[in-house]
Amino acid sequence: MNQVAALGLVALGGAAGSVFRALVGMALVTRFPWATLLINVVGSLLIGYLMARLGPLESVTAASLRSVLVVGFCGGFTTFSAFSWQTLEQMLRGEWGAAVANVLLSVVICLFAVWAGYRLGHA
């Protein structure tokens, strides 16, 4: 697959992931960033599963699917930058307990989710 085609697939997947992320954010409006946590957990699960299932990059199909789903969709869907900003906002408001909880929950649950997705992909 040539680079232009790969970038087109990344753009398509990224647009879809970004729109889906926005929809989840609109559906879960709370003081604690539950939507961001949910998106990062689901995105971690999905990327673990996809990386396990897609196989080696020698296949044009696997390379195309990785471009659109892993780099594009998961890249557009997951929100680590939003997670970082929301955590900083909590710290700036003096909500240190919430900030620490957000960091710990995000890291621990997302690492578990990527492991679970990987295991599911090899099932």
Contact map, one row per residue, 1 for C-alpha under 8 A:
111011000000000000000000000000000000000000000000000000000001001100000000000000000000000000000000000000000000000000000000000
111111000000000000000000000000000000000000000000000000000000000000000000000000000000000000000000000000000000000000000000000
111111100000000000000000000000000000000000000000000000000000000000000000000000000000000000000000000000000000000000000000000
011111110000000000000000000000000000000000000000000000000000000000000000000000000000000000000000000000000000000000000000000
111111111000000000000000000000000000000000000000000000000000000000000000000000000000000000000000000000000000000000000000000
111111111100000000000000000000000000000000000000000000000000000100110000000000000000000000000000000000000000000000000000000
001111111110000000000000000000000000000000000000000000000000000000100000000000000000000000000000000000000000000000000000000
000111111111000000000000000000000000000000000000000000000000000000000000000000000000000000000000000000000000000000000000000
000011111111100000000000000000000000000000000000000000000000000100110001000000000000000000000000000000000000000000000000000
000001111111110000000000000000000000000000000000000000000000000000111011100000000000000000000000000000000000000000000000000
000000111111111000000000000000000000000000000000000000000000000000010001000000000000000000000000000000000000000000000000000
000000011111111100000000000000000000000000000000000000000000000000010001100000000000000000000000000000000000000000000000000
000000001111111110000000000000000000000000000000000000000000000000111011110100000000000000000000000000000000000000000000000
000000000111111111000000000000000000000000000000000000000000000000010011111110000000000000000000000000000000000000000000000
000000000011111111100000000000000000000000000000000000000000000000000001100100000000000000000000000000000000000000000000000
000000000001111111110000000000000000000000000000000000000000000000000000100110000000000000000000000000000000000000000000000
000000000000111111111000000000000000000000000000000000000000000000000001111111000000000000000000000000000000000000000000000
000000000000011111111100000000000000000000000000000000000000000000000000100110000000000000000000000000000000000000000000000
000000000000001111111110000000000000000000000000000000000000000000000000000010000000000000000000000000000000000000000000000
000000000000000111111111000000000000000000000000000000000000000000000000000010000000000000000000000000000000000000000000000
000000000000000011111111100000000000001000000000000000000000000000000000000111000000000000000000000000000000000000000000000
000000000000000001111111110000000000000000000000000000000000000000000000000000000000000000000000000000000000000000000000000
000000000000000000111111111000000000000000000000000000000000000000000000000000000000000000000000000000000000000000000000000
000000000000000000011111111100000010001000000000000000000000000000000000000000000000000000000000000000000000000000000000000
000000000000000000001111111110000011000000000000000000000000000000000000000000000000000000000000000000000000000000000000000
000000000000000000000111111110000000000000000000000000000000000000000000000000000000000000000000000000000000000000000000000
000000000000000000000011111110000000000000000000000000000000000000000000000000000000000000000000000000000000000000000000000
000000000000000000000001111111000110000000000000000000000000000000000000000000000000000000000000000000000000000000000000000
000000000000000000000000111111101110000000000000000000000000000000000000000000000000000000000000000000000000000000000000000
000000000000000000000000000111111100000000000000000000000000000000000000000000000000000000000000000000000000000000000000000
000000000000000000000000000011111000000000000000000000000000000000000000000000000000000000000000000000000000000000000000000
000000000000000000000000000001111100000000000000000000000000000000000000000000000000000000000000010000000000000000000000000
000000000000000000000000000011111111100000000000000000000000000000000000000000000010010000000000000001000000000000000000000
000000000000000000000000000111011111110000000000000000000000000000000000000000000000000000000000000000000000000000000000000
000000000000000000000001100110001111111000000000000000000000000000000000000000000000000000000000000000000000000000000000000
000000000000000000000000100000001111111100000000000000000000000000000000000001100110000000000000000000000000000000000000000
000000000000000000000000000000001111111110000000000000000000000000000000000000000010000000000000000001001100000000000000000
000000000000000000000000000000000111111111000000000000000000000000000000000000000000000000000000000000000000000000000000000
000000000000000000001001000000000011111111100000000000000000000000000000000011100000000000000000000000000000000000000000000
000000000000000000000000000000000001111111110000000000000000000000000000000001110000000000000000000000000100010000000000000
000000000000000000000000000000000000111111111000000000000000000000000000000000000000000000000000000000000100110011000000000
000000000000000000000000000000000000011111111100000000000000000000000000000000000000000000000000000000000000010010000000000
000000000000000000000000000000000000001111111110000000000000000000000000010011000000000000000000000000000000000000000000000
000000000000000000000000000000000000000111111111000000000000000000000000000000000000000000000000000000000000011011001000000
000000000000000000000000000000000000000011111111100000000000000000000000000000000000000000000000000000000000010011111100000
000000000000000000000000000000000000000001111111110000000000000000000000010000000000000000000000000000000000000001001000000
000000000000000000000000000000000000000000111111111000000000000000000100010000000000000000000000000000000000000001001000000
000000000000000000000000000000000000000000011111111100000000000000000000000000000000000000000000000000000000000011111110100
000000000000000000000000000000000000000000001111111110000000000000000000000000000000000000000000000000000000000001011111100
000000000000000000000000000000000000000000000111111111000000000001001100000000000000000000000000000000000000000000001100100
000000000000000000000000000000000000000000000011111111100000000001000100000000000000000000000000000000000000000000000100100
000000000000000000000000000000000000000000000001111111100000000000000000000000000000000000000000000000000000000000001110110
000000000000000000000000000000000000000000000000111111100000000000000000000000000000000000000000000000000000000000000000110
000000000000000000000000000000000000000000000000011111110000010011000000000000000000000000000000000000000000000000000000000
000000000000000000000000000000000000000000000000001111111000010000000000000000000000000000000000000000000000000000000000000
000000000000000000000000000000000000000000000000000001111110010000000000000000000000000000000000000000000000000000000000000
000000000000000000000000000000000000000000000000000000111111011000000000000000000000000000000000000000000000000000000000000
000000000000000000000000000000000000000000000000000000011111011000000000000000000000000000000000000000000000000000000000000
000000000000000000000000000000000000000000000000000000011111111000000000000000000000000000000000000000000000000000000000000
100000000000000000000000000000000000000000000000000000001111111100000000000000000000000000000000000000000000000000000000000
000000000000000000000000000000000000000000000000000000000011111110000000000000000000000000000000000000000000000000000000000
000000000000000000000000000000000000000000000000000001111111111111000000000000000000000000000000000000000000000000000000000
100000000000000000000000000000000000000000000000000000001111111111100000000000000000000000000000000000000000000000000000000
100001001000000000000000000000000000000000000000000000000001111111110000000000000000000000000000000000000000000000000000000
000000000000000000000000000000000000000000000000000001000000111111111100000000000000000000000000000000000000000000000000000
000000000000000000000000000000000000000000000000011001000000011111111110000000000000000000000000000000000000000000000000000
000001101100100000000000000000000000000000000000000000000000001111111111000000000000000000000000000000000000000000000000000
000001001111110000000000000000000000000000000000000000000000000111111111100000000000000000000000000000000000000000000000000
000000000100100000000000000000000000000000000000010000000000000011111111110000000000000000000000000000000000000000000000000
000000000000000000000000000000000000000000000010011000000000000011111111111000000000000000000000000000000000000000000000000
000000000100110000000000000000000000000000000000000000000000000001111111111000000000000000000000000000000000000000000000000
000000001111111010000000000000000000000000000000000000000000000000111111111100000000000000000000000000000000000000000000000
000000000101111111000000000000000000000000000000000000000000000000011111111110000000000000000000000000000000000000000000000
000000000000110010000000000000000000000000100110000000000000000000001111111111000000000000000000000000000000000000000000000
000000000000010010000000000000000000000000000000000000000000000000000111111111000000000000000000000000000000000000000000000
000000000000111111001000000000000000000000000000000000000000000000000001111111100000000000000000000000000000000000000000000
000000000000010111111000000000000000001000100000000000000000000000000000111111100000000000000000000000000000000000000000000
000000000000000010001000000000000001001100100000000000000000000000000000011111110000000000000000000000000000000000000000000
000000000000000000000000000000000001001100000000000000000000000000000000000111111110000000000000000000000000000000000000000
000000000000000000000000000000000000000100000000000000000000000000000000000001111111000000000000000000000000000000000000000
000000000000000000000000000000000000000000000000000000000000000000000000000000111111100000000000000000000000000000000000000
000000000000000000000000000000000001000000000000000000000000000000000000000000111111110000000000000000000000000000000000000
000000000000000000000000000000001001100000000000000000000000000000000000000000111111111000000000000000000000000000000000000
000000000000000000000000000000000000000000000000000000000000000000000000000000011111111100000000000000000000000000000000000
000000000000000000000000000000000000000000000000000000000000000000000000000000001111111110000000000000000000000000000000000
000000000000000000000000000000001000000000000000000000000000000000000000000000000111111111000000000000000000000000000000000
000000000000000000000000000000000000000000000000000000000000000000000000000000000011111111100000001001100000000000000000000
000000000000000000000000000000000000000000000000000000000000000000000000000000000001111111110000001000000000000000000000000
000000000000000000000000000000000000000000000000000000000000000000000000000000000000111111111000000000000000000000000000000
000000000000000000000000000000000000000000000000000000000000000000000000000000000000011111111111011000000000000000000000000
000000000000000000000000000000000000000000000000000000000000000000000000000000000000001111111111001000000000000000000000000
000000000000000000000000000000000000000000000000000000000000000000000000000000000000000111111110000000000000000000000000000
000000000000000000000000000000000000000000000000000000000000000000000000000000000000000011111110000000000000000000000000000
000000000000000000000000000000000000000000000000000000000000000000000000000000000000000001111111000000000000000000000000000
000000000000000000000000000000000000000000000000000000000000000000000000000000000000000001111111111000000000000000000000000
000000000000000000000000000000000000000000000000000000000000000000000000000000000000000001100111111100000000000000000000000
000000000000000000000000000000000000000000000000000000000000000000000000000000000000000000000011111110000000000000000000000
000000000000000000000000000000010000000000000000000000000000000000000000000000000000000001000011111111000000000000000000000
000000000000000000000000000000000000000000000000000000000000000000000000000000000000001101100011111111100000000000000000000
000000000000000000000000000000000000000000000000000000000000000000000000000000000000000000000001111111110000000000000000000
000000000000000000000000000000000000000000000000000000000000000000000000000000000000000000000000111111111000000000000000000
000000000000000000000000000000001000100000000000000000000000000000000000000000000000001000000000011111111100000000000000000
000000000000000000000000000000000000000000000000000000000000000000000000000000000000001000000000001111111110000000000000000
000000000000000000000000000000000000000000000000000000000000000000000000000000000000000000000000000111111111000000000000000
000000000000000000000000000000000000100000000000000000000000000000000000000000000000000000000000000011111111110000000000000
000000000000000000000000000000000000100110000000000000000000000000000000000000000000000000000000000001111111110000000000000
000000000000000000000000000000000000000000000000000000000000000000000000000000000000000000000000000000111111111000000000000
000000000000000000000000000000000000000000000000000000000000000000000000000000000000000000000000000000011111111100000000000
000000000000000000000000000000000000000010000000000000000000000000000000000000000000000000000000000000001111111110000000000
000000000000000000000000000000000000000111011000000000000000000000000000000000000000000000000000000000001111111111000000000
000000000000000000000000000000000000000000010000000000000000000000000000000000000000000000000000000000000011111111100000000
000000000000000000000000000000000000000000000000000000000000000000000000000000000000000000000000000000000001111111110000000
000000000000000000000000000000000000000011011001000000000000000000000000000000000000000000000000000000000000111111111000000
000000000000000000000000000000000000000010011111100000000000000000000000000000000000000000000000000000000000011111111100000
000000000000000000000000000000000000000000001001000000000000000000000000000000000000000000000000000000000000001111111110000
000000000000000000000000000000000000000000001001100000000000000000000000000000000000000000000000000000000000000111111111000
000000000000000000000000000000000000000000011111110100000000000000000000000000000000000000000000000000000000000011111111100
000000000000000000000000000000000000000000001001111100000000000000000000000000000000000000000000000000000000000001111111110
000000000000000000000000000000000000000000000001100100000000000000000000000000000000000000000000000000000000000000111111111
000000000000000000000000000000000000000000000000100000000000000000000000000000000000000000000000000000000000000000011111111
000000000000000000000000000000000000000000000001111110000000000000000000000000000000000000000000000000000000000000001111111
000000000000000000000000000000000000000000000000000110000000000000000000000000000000000000000000000000000000000000000111111
000000000000000000000000000000000000000000000000000000000000000000000000000000000000000000000000000000000000000000000011111
